[in-house]
Amino acid sequence: MTRQRQRDAPQPENVWDYPRPPRIEPFTGAITVELGGEVVASASRALRVLETSHPPTYYLPRDAFTARALRPVSGSSWCEWKGQAAYYDVVGGNAVAPKAAWTYPSPTPAFASIAGMVAVMASRVDRCTVNGEVVVPQPGDFYGGWITSWITGPFKGGPRSMGW
C-alpha cells in the first residue's frame, strides 16, 4: 500500500529508507516551476519516484504546463527501471532551458503510471517549489531529484557518488 504525502505536515524522510528498485507514490500539494520570470507549470497533484540514495523526482501531469512551456527536442536516454526517456526544452519568458524536462512516453509496465507525465531538472530552471518551499536540486547534473527541508541524505549525484 502506498501512502500519500499531504501538504500539511511533511514527515522527515531519509533517502536511504527509499527502496531499490524505486517505487511510485502519489503527491497532493502545490508544485510550481518558474523560468524567465513566469510560472511555466503549476500542479496540485503529482507522482513521486522514490529510489535509494535519491531525493524524490516529481512527475507532473502534462496539463500542468503552460501551452508553450515544453518544446520537444531530439535525443533520449535509458533508465534501467523506467525505460526510454524523451526530452523537452523548457521555455518561459525570454528564457530557454535546454533539455530541462523529460518524460517516459512508453515506460516499463511497473512505471506505467508516469507515462506522459513530465519531470523537471530543478538546476536548469529558475525555481521549483513544493508547498511554497524552494527546492534544492539534487547534486550533479545527471539526476533530477528535488530536495526539500524534510528530505535528508547524503544524496547520490555529487562527486565520488556515482558508484553508490
Phi, psi and omega in degrees: 000134178266150177256151182257125178287123182262160182283340187291289188231094180295134175275144178301141178228136173252130184296344178280353173268351178286154185276165168222119004295161183295163174235162178249138173220148178289151176230133174239121182167182183267125177234134175227154174228130182237143176206137176061031180080009180237149168278114183264346176209142177212127183219152174249000176212152181199181171240142176251135171258124183245124181222141179316130175077001181243137169294161183301143169256126183264128176251118183261149174300146180303324182285359173284344183265145176296163187304322184255008187289332184244121178242113181302141177229164180284163179104158179204171174217170184236133174248132181299337182262318190259338180103213187270126179262148171245156188241159175228145160281145174258132184240130177205133184058230176259016184254148174230127176254102184298133176045043183270354180223155179214164180214162173243097182298323181222072183291171175299158182306323181294340182243022182304331183292344178264003181306124178080350176284162189235131174252154183234137175280104185302330181291346185257354178246174183290319186193141170233143178229151172233117182051041177085349179271129177289128181278155172257129180294147173303141180303153179083186182232031182243321183258158187246027181289154178245125180261127175241174185298337182266003180254126180241157184239210021287159186249140173291147176128333179280180179306140176064019180249356184297332181272003181297000000 
